[in-house]
Amino acid sequence: MMKINKKKSILLWVIAFILMAIVAIYQRVSGPTNPIRGSINYENTELRYKFLRSNNTGEDAKIYIISSNKEINAFAEYKRFKSYDSISTLQLTRSGDSLLFFVPSQAPAGKVQYHIYLQTNNISKKQYITEDPVLIRFKGAVPDWILIIHVVLMFGAMLLAARTFFEALYKGDKAYILTIYTCIFLALGGILLGPIVQKYAFGAYWTGWPFGTDLTDNKTIVSLLFWLFALYKFKKNRTDFKWIIIAFILMMVVYLIPHSMLGSELDYTKQ
């Protein structure tokens, strides 16, 4: 093992932080709860829209379209997801330049699908804004302080994992202690606070294997198990860095799975 000098160590921390930031941004924009934003040209008018895909229980979700053309109307076709409901249709309410629709609040993990289309006063043909209906999931409110600590620990774990990976590549003498810190952050953020966040949001501490299909729960436990295995192997042989490298690569793979994929959802057909 070698001692990495201070200048190189700082550089590796910076690179690790950039990598962590890229993963954080990817998680933010790729998940199924991120709002759908965009614009569409209709009847020579550009309309901007924001369609929510996540909202707190107890609050109707505000969906809006910005349109200065008063001749343009918008309608929402909606129903509870996984239900025997028939599709309801409601005209969006105009408020100034905004067309508004409020998705009715549901219990935690309840979903509503909605499909917005446009019409003018003199054209009967519908034009849907999105190709497929949008799904919005409702969740219980999580206390800010718990959520902040959870997020800090999870991305701190990614930062430490990346820095540990670089330490292993250079066969640095800090690889062992950095692996320990990575395991601690991942365990506290994902295995301790993760279920608490899940309980507040959806009423269950764990919805991954073997109780459900939540990929967020599953990928967290898989990452931690591999890092613990890497720690065990490296403790036995301080010259064998390959398991640390493998643990980081696997962690990157599972972090590329969008957050909240196959998450908790109510099945209204069984209620």
C-alpha positions in Angstrom: 0.0 0.0 0.0 1.1 3.6 -0.6 0.3 6.9 1.0 -1.5 9.3 -1.3 -0.1 12.8 -1.0 -2.4 15.6 0.2 -2.7 17.4 -3.2 -3.7 14.2 -5.0 -6.1 13.3 -2.2 -7.9 16.6 -2.5 -8.2 16.1 -6.3 -9.6 12.7 -5.8 -12.2 14.1 -3.3 -13.2 16.7 -5.9 -13.6 14.1 -8.6 -15.6 11.9 -6.2 -17.9 14.8 -5.4 -18.5 15.6 -9.1 -19.3 11.9 -9.7 -21.7 12.0 -6.7 -23.4 15.2 -8.1 -23.9 13.6 -11.5 -25.6 10.6 -9.8 -27.7 12.9 -7.7 -28.9 14.9 -10.7 -29.6 11.6 -12.6 -31.7 10.3 -9.7 -33.6 13.6 -9.6 -34.5 13.8 -13.3 -35.0 10.0 -14.1 -37.3 8.9 -11.4 -41.1 8.2 -11.9 -42.0 10.9 -9.4 -40.3 13.8 -11.2 -42.8 16.3 -12.7 -43.3 16.3 -16.4 -42.6 19.8 -17.8 -42.6 20.9 -21.4 -44.3 23.0 -24.0 -46.5 22.3 -27.0 -47.6 24.3 -30.0 -51.3 24.3 -30.5 -53.3 26.5 -32.9 -50.2 28.7 -33.4 -50.0 29.2 -29.6 -47.2 27.9 -27.5 -48.4 26.4 -24.2 -46.3 25.4 -21.3 -47.3 22.8 -18.8 -46.3 21.1 -15.5 -47.8 17.7 -14.7 -47.1 16.4 -11.2 -46.3 12.8 -10.5 -46.0 12.9 -6.7 -47.9 14.9 -4.1 -48.6 14.8 -0.3 -51.7 13.1 0.9 -54.3 15.6 2.1 -53.5 18.1 -0.7 -55.1 18.0 -4.1 -52.3 18.0 -6.7 -52.2 21.2 -8.8 -51.8 20.6 -12.5 -51.5 23.6 -14.8 -51.1 24.8 -18.4 -50.0 28.3 -19.3 -52.0 29.6 -22.3 -52.7 33.2 -23.2 -55.1 32.2 -25.9 -58.6 32.3 -24.3 -60.0 30.2 -27.2 -58.1 27.2 -26.1 -59.7 24.8 -23.6 -58.2 21.9 -21.8 -59.9 18.8 -20.4 -58.7 16.1 -18.0 -59.7 12.4 -18.3 -58.8 10.7 -15.0 -59.4 7.7 -12.7 -57.8 6.0 -9.8 -55.0 3.7 -11.0 -55.7 -0.1 -10.5 -59.4 0.5 -9.9 -62.7 -0.4 -11.5 -63.5 3.3 -11.7 -64.9 4.6 -15.0 -63.0 7.5 -16.5 -64.2 11.0 -15.5 -63.8 14.0 -17.7 -63.4 17.5 -16.3 -62.7 20.8 -18.0 -59.7 22.7 -16.6 -60.6 26.0 -14.9 -59.1 29.2 -16.4 -57.4 31.6 -14.0 -55.8 34.4 -16.0 -53.4 32.7 -18.4 -53.5 29.4 -16.5 -55.7 26.4 -17.0 -55.9 24.5 -13.8 -56.8 20.9 -12.7 -56.6 19.6 -9.2 -56.1 15.8 -8.9 -58.1 14.6 -5.9 -56.0 13.6 -3.0 -55.6 9.9 -2.2 -54.4 7.8 0.7 -50.6 7.2 0.9 -49.5 5.0 -2.1 -52.7 5.7 -3.9 -52.3 6.6 -7.6 -54.4 8.5 -10.1 -53.9 8.4 -13.9 -54.8 11.5 -15.8 -54.6 12.5 -19.5 -54.9 16.1 -20.5 -56.2 17.1 -24.0 -56.7 20.4 -25.7 -59.6 21.7 -27.8 -60.7 25.1 -29.2 -64.2 26.5 -29.3 -64.4 25.8 -33.1 -62.4 22.5 -33.4 -63.9 19.3 -32.0 -60.8 17.1 -32.4 -58.9 16.4 -29.2 -55.1 16.8 -29.0 -53.5 15.0 -26.1 -50.5 16.8 -24.6 -48.7 13.6 -23.6 -48.8 10.3 -25.5 -49.8 8.3 -22.5 -51.7 9.1 -19.3 -49.7 10.5 -16.5 -49.5 8.6 -13.2 -49.4 10.5 -9.9 -48.7 8.9 -6.6 -49.7 10.4 -3.2 -47.6 10.0 -0.1 -47.6 10.9 3.5 -45.6 13.9 4.6 -42.1 13.1 5.9 -40.6 15.4 8.5 -38.0 17.7 6.9 -35.3 16.9 9.4 -35.6 13.1 8.8 -35.6 13.5 5.0 -32.6 15.9 5.0 -30.5 13.6 7.2 -31.5 10.6 5.0 -30.6 12.3 1.8 -27.3 13.7 3.2 -26.3 10.2 4.5 -27.2 8.5 1.2 -25.3 10.8 -1.0 -22.5 11.0 1.6 -22.3 7.2 1.1 -22.0 7.7 -2.6 -19.3 10.3 -2.1 -17.3 8.0 0.3 -17.8 5.1 -2.0 -16.4 7.0 -5.0 -13.4 8.2 -2.9 -12.8 4.7 -1.6 -12.9 3.4 -5.2 -10.1 5.8 -6.2 -8.1 4.9 -3.1 -8.4 1.3 -4.1 -7.3 2.0 -7.6 -4.1 3.7 -6.3 -3.7 1.0 -3.6 -3.8 3.8 -1.0 -3.4 3.2 2.7 -6.8 4.8 3.6 -8.8 2.2 1.7 -9.8 0.2 4.8 -11.0 3.1 6.9 -12.8 4.7 3.9 -14.6 1.4 3.4 -15.7 1.4 7.0 -17.1 4.9 6.6 -18.9 4.0 3.4 -20.6 1.0 5.2 -21.6 3.2 8.1 -23.2 6.0 6.0 -25.0 3.4 3.8 -26.3 1.5 6.8 -27.5 4.7 8.7 -29.0 6.4 5.6 -30.5 3.4 3.8 -31.2 0.7 6.4 -31.9 2.8 9.5 -33.5 6.0 8.1 -34.7 4.6 4.8 -37.4 2.5 6.4 -38.4 5.4 8.7 -38.9 7.6 5.6 -40.9 4.8 4.0 -43.1 4.4 7.0 -44.0 8.1 7.1 -44.6 8.2 3.3 -46.4 4.9 2.6 -47.2 3.3 6.0 -44.7 0.4 5.8 -41.1 0.2 7.0 -40.0 -2.2 4.2 -41.6 -2.9 0.8 -38.6 -4.6 -0.9 -37.8 -8.3 -1.0 -39.4 -10.5 0.4 -42.5 -8.4 1.1 -42.7 -6.4 -2.1 -41.0 -5.2 -5.3 -39.7 -1.8 -4.3 -36.4 -1.5 -6.1 -35.2 1.4 -3.9 -35.3 -0.9 -0.8 -33.8 -3.8 -2.8 -30.9 -1.9 -4.3 -30.0 -0.4 -0.9 -29.6 -3.7 0.8 -27.7 -5.2 -2.1 -25.3 -2.3 -2.1 -24.7 -2.6 1.7 -24.2 -6.3 1.6 -21.6 -6.0 -1.2 -19.7 -3.3 0.7 -19.8 -5.3 3.9 -18.4 -8.3 2.0 -15.7 -6.1 0.5 -14.8 -4.9 4.0 -14.6 -8.5 5.2 -12.4 -9.6 2.3 -10.1 -6.6 2.6 -9.7 -7.0 6.3 -8.4 -10.5 5.7 -6.0 -9.4 3.0 -5.0 -5.7 2.9 -3.4 -6.1 -0.5 -6.6 -7.4 -2.3 -8.4 -4.2 -3.5 -10.5 -5.9 -6.1 -13.6 -6.4 -3.9 -13.7 -2.7 -3.1 -13.6 -1.9 -6.8 -16.4 -4.5 -7.5 -18.5 -3.1 -4.7 -18.3 0.4 -6.1 -19.1 -0.7 -9.6 -22.1 -2.6 -8.4 -23.2 0.4 -6.3 -23.0 2.6 -9.4 -25.1 0.1 -11.4 -27.9 0.0 -8.7 -27.8 3.8 -8.3 -28.6 4.0 -12.1 -31.9 2.4 -11.3 -34.3 5.4 -11.0 -35.4 6.2 -7.5 -38.9 4.9 -6.5 -39.2 2.4 -9.4 -41.7 -0.3 -8.6 -42.5 1.5 -5.4 -45.5 1.2 -3.1 -49.0 1.5 -4.6 -52.5 0.8 -3.6 -54.5 -1.7 -5.5 -58.1 -0.3 -5.3 -59.5 -3.5 -7.0 -58.6 -5.4 -3.8 -60.3 -3.0 -1.4 
